[in-house]
Amino acid sequence: MKRLWLLFAQTATILLAAYFVVTTLKPEWLGKRPFSGTTISLIEAPASVSSAPASGSFSAAAKKASPAVVSINTSKMAERDPRSDDPWFKFFYGERGNQAQVGLGSGVIVSDSGYILTNNHVVEGADSIEVTLTDSRHVQAQVIGTDPDTDLAILKINLDKLPVMVLGSSDALQVGDQVLAIGNPFGVGQTVTSGIVSALGRNQLGINTFENFIQTDAAINPGNSGGALVDVNGNLMGINTAIYSRSGGSMGIGFAIPVSTAKLVLEGIVTEGQVRRGWIGVEPNDLSPELAETFGVKTLQGVIITGVLQNGPAAHAGIRPGDVIKMVADEPVNTVSELLTSVAMLKPGISSKFSVLRQDKELSLDVTPGLRPKPVRQER
């Protein structure tokens, strides 16, 4: 028995060795094409890195994100015309009813508790706010809080089994990344458009007080305001806010508030009822050659202070008119917008280092910011 088993093992070994030699040296005998010996080195992106689907389709991202994007319809009672009781006015113009003003926008459900992110200008001054989900459910929404400085607002609805958008990392976005814009343009119904990130950190546009926009060429139109800008994995990257347009429609230049900013606003309003931002009480200006010469400054980098509020945080810290602020909490600042944003990110009541140039002398000052006053509401 042992001899038979040994013979079987030796035969099998010889046959396997012969098969290996033939497949290596003469694969054509077995009807196989010879292997060229060329290898391909593949670099596989981690699951967390955005990349376009191999098929070129964004259906998976749209399917994941779309249910959490809602349509927002607002109404506001029209102000009564004081001349409506005038008989002569009625004679010439007839009876004029006071029709409610209606508005349209979008929003993003970011919590199963019913919190919705949208734009402040979508719900500002509204008497009634109705939210419509993609499953056709309608519900009245309550305004939890608004932040006009970033044009964001937080709504809340009371419904069960809500779809929720996954928050991505807008800080990881790069110019050229593909993105989708989801919203309800012109009230035609939920629409998904695609494009790329055209630019990052757009500011000085005159849209908000604190501007750090993501610019995209994904089509954004009236009604998209408050909707979602998502990556190819369906994660929220920003809240669509504004467009540059001469016609009122999309011209390939749209702006979205990064989700990093929206998250700070959401947490501040929900937990504290307001967004707590730093404030130092100065009048800043971009440093020009004329201002540098006027104040005797020998640099063109930084933001020059032309006015300091008496008894304000900056005054208490020793900042004077003519000083040039170059860094805030180890972050360089070169424009007024950057200075405002950097100071706003500071926590009120907690001291921070400011790098200041006074003529030709470098100073390091400890500044304890106060709470930024609420902005005066302006009529749009």
Backbone hydrogen bonds, N-H to C=O, Kabsch-Sander energy under -0.5 kcal/mol:
donor,donor_aa,acceptor,acceptor_aa,energy
5,W,1,M,-2.2
6,L,2,K,-2.4
7,L,3,R,-2.5
8,F,4,L,-2.2
9,A,5,W,-2.2
10,Q,6,L,-2.2
11,T,7,L,-2.2
12,A,8,F,-2.4
13,T,9,A,-2.1
14,I,10,Q,-2.2
15,L,11,T,-2.4
16,L,12,A,-2.3
17,A,13,T,-2.2
18,A,14,I,-2.4
19,Y,15,L,-2.4
20,F,16,L,-2.1
21,V,17,A,-2.1
22,V,18,A,-2.4
23,T,19,Y,-2.5
24,T,20,F,-1.5
25,L,21,V,-2.8
26,K,22,V,-2.1
29,W,26,K,-1.5
30,L,27,P,-1.4
31,G,28,E,-1.6
32,K,27,P,-2.2
42,L,40,I,-0.7
44,E,42,L,-0.6
45,A,43,I,-0.5
49,V,46,P,-1.7
56,G,53,P,-1.5
62,A,58,F,-2.6
63,K,59,S,-2.7
64,K,60,A,-1.9
65,A,61,A,-2.3
66,S,62,A,-2.7
68,A,65,A,-1.5
69,V,66,S,-2.0
70,V,68,A,-0.5
70,V,107,G,-2.5
71,S,132,T,-2.4
72,I,105,G,-2.8
73,N,71,S,-0.5
73,N,130,E,-2.9
74,T,103,G,-2.0
75,S,128,S,-1.9
76,K,101,Q,-2.7
84,S,81,D,-2.1
86,D,83,R,-1.6
90,K,86,D,-2.3
91,F,87,P,-2.3
92,F,88,W,-2.3
93,Y,89,F,-2.7
94,G,90,K,-1.9
97,G,95,E,-0.6
99,Q,97,G,-1.1
101,Q,76,K,-3.6
103,G,74,T,-2.4
105,G,72,I,-2.2
106,S,225,S,-3.0
107,G,70,V,-1.9
108,V,117,L,-2.4
109,I,68,A,-3.0
110,V,108,V,-0.6
110,V,115,Y,-2.3
111,S,115,Y,-0.9
114,G,111,S,-1.8
116,I,155,L,-2.6
117,L,108,V,-2.7
118,T,153,A,-2.0
120,N,151,D,-0.8
122,V,119,N,-0.7
123,V,119,N,-0.9
123,V,120,N,-0.6
124,E,120,N,-1.6
126,A,123,V,-2.0
127,D,75,S,-2.3
128,S,75,S,-1.8
130,E,73,N,-3.1
131,V,139,V,-3.2
132,T,71,S,-2.7
133,L,137,R,-2.5
134,T,67,P,-0.5
136,S,133,L,-1.8
139,V,131,V,-2.0
141,A,129,I,-2.6
142,Q,156,K,-2.3
144,I,142,Q,-0.7
144,I,154,I,-2.7
145,G,154,I,-1.4
147,D,152,L,-3.1
150,T,147,D,-1.5
151,D,147,D,-1.0
152,L,147,D,-1.8
153,A,118,T,-2.4
154,I,145,G,-3.0
155,L,116,I,-2.6
155,L,153,A,-0.5
156,K,142,Q,-1.8
157,I,114,G,-1.7
159,L,157,I,-0.7
165,M,109,I,-2.8
168,G,236,L,-2.3
170,S,168,G,-0.6
172,A,169,S,-1.3
173,L,170,S,-1.2
176,G,197,V,-2.3
177,D,174,Q,-2.3
179,V,195,G,-2.4
180,L,230,V,-2.7
181,A,193,T,-2.6
182,I,228,A,-2.8
183,G,191,T,-1.8
184,N,223,G,-1.0
186,F,222,P,-3.4
187,G,184,N,-1.3
188,V,185,P,-2.2
191,T,183,G,-3.1
193,T,181,A,-2.4
195,G,179,V,-2.2
197,V,177,D,-2.3
198,S,196,I,-0.8
198,S,215,Q,-2.5
199,A,215,Q,-1.4
202,R,213,F,-2.2
209,T,149,D,-1.0
210,F,149,D,-2.0
211,E,209,T,-0.6
213,F,202,R,-2.4
214,I,256,A,-2.9
215,Q,199,A,-2.6
215,Q,213,F,-0.6
216,T,254,G,-2.2
217,D,196,I,-1.4
224,N,221,N,-2.8
226,G,240,N,-3.5
227,G,224,N,-2.7
228,A,182,I,-1.6
229,L,238,G,-2.5
230,V,180,L,-2.7
230,V,228,A,-0.5
231,D,235,N,-2.0
232,V,178,Q,-0.5
234,G,231,D,-2.1
236,L,166,V,-3.4
237,M,229,L,-3.4
238,G,229,L,-1.7
239,I,257,I,-2.2
240,N,227,G,-1.9
240,N,238,G,-0.6
241,T,255,F,-2.9
242,A,255,F,-1.5
244,Y,253,I,-2.7
245,S,243,I,-0.6
254,G,216,T,-2.5
255,F,242,A,-3.0
256,A,214,I,-2.1
257,I,239,I,-2.6
259,V,237,M,-2.3
261,T,258,P,-0.6
262,A,258,P,-2.0
263,K,259,V,-2.6
264,L,260,S,-1.3
265,V,261,T,-2.1
266,L,262,A,-2.7
267,E,263,K,-2.6
268,G,264,L,-2.3
269,I,265,V,-2.6
270,V,266,L,-2.5
271,T,267,E,-2.3
272,E,268,G,-2.2
273,G,268,G,-0.6
273,G,269,I,-1.0
274,Q,268,G,-1.2
276,R,274,Q,-0.7
277,R,275,V,-0.7
278,G,344,A,-1.1
279,W,370,G,-1.1
283,E,307,G,-3.2
285,N,304,I,-2.3
287,L,302,G,-0.8
288,S,286,D,-0.6
292,A,288,S,-2.7
293,E,289,P,-2.1
294,T,290,E,-2.3
295,F,291,L,-2.4
296,G,292,A,-0.5
296,G,293,E,-0.5
297,V,292,A,-3.0
298,K,359,Q,-0.9
302,G,300,L,-0.5
303,V,325,I,-2.1
304,I,285,N,-1.7
305,I,323,D,-2.8
306,T,283,E,-2.5
306,T,304,I,-0.6
307,G,283,E,-1.0
309,L,281,G,-2.6
312,G,309,L,-2.1
314,A,280,I,-2.7
316,H,312,G,-2.4
317,A,313,P,-1.4
318,G,314,A,-0.7
318,G,315,A,-1.0
319,I,314,A,-2.4
322,G,305,I,-3.9
323,D,320,R,-2.0
324,V,357,L,-2.4
325,I,303,V,-2.8
325,I,323,D,-0.6
326,K,324,V,-0.6
326,K,355,S,-3.0
327,M,355,S,-1.4
328,V,331,E,-2.7
329,A,353,K,-3.0
331,E,328,V,-1.5
333,V,326,K,-2.3
339,L,335,T,-2.2
340,L,336,V,-2.7
341,T,337,S,-2.3
342,S,338,E,-2.5
343,V,339,L,-2.6
344,A,340,L,-2.4
345,M,341,T,-1.4
346,L,343,V,-1.4
349,G,369,P,-2.9
350,I,347,K,-1.9
351,S,349,G,-0.5
352,S,367,V,-2.2
354,F,365,L,-2.7
355,S,327,M,-2.3
356,V,354,F,-0.7
356,V,363,L,-2.9
357,L,324,V,-2.9
358,R,356,V,-0.6
358,R,361,K,-3.0
359,Q,357,L,-0.7
360,D,358,R,-0.8
361,K,358,R,-2.0
363,L,356,V,-3.5
365,L,354,F,-2.6
365,L,363,L,-0.5
367,V,352,S,-2.8
367,V,365,L,-0.7
370,G,279,W,-3.0
372,R,277,R,-2.8
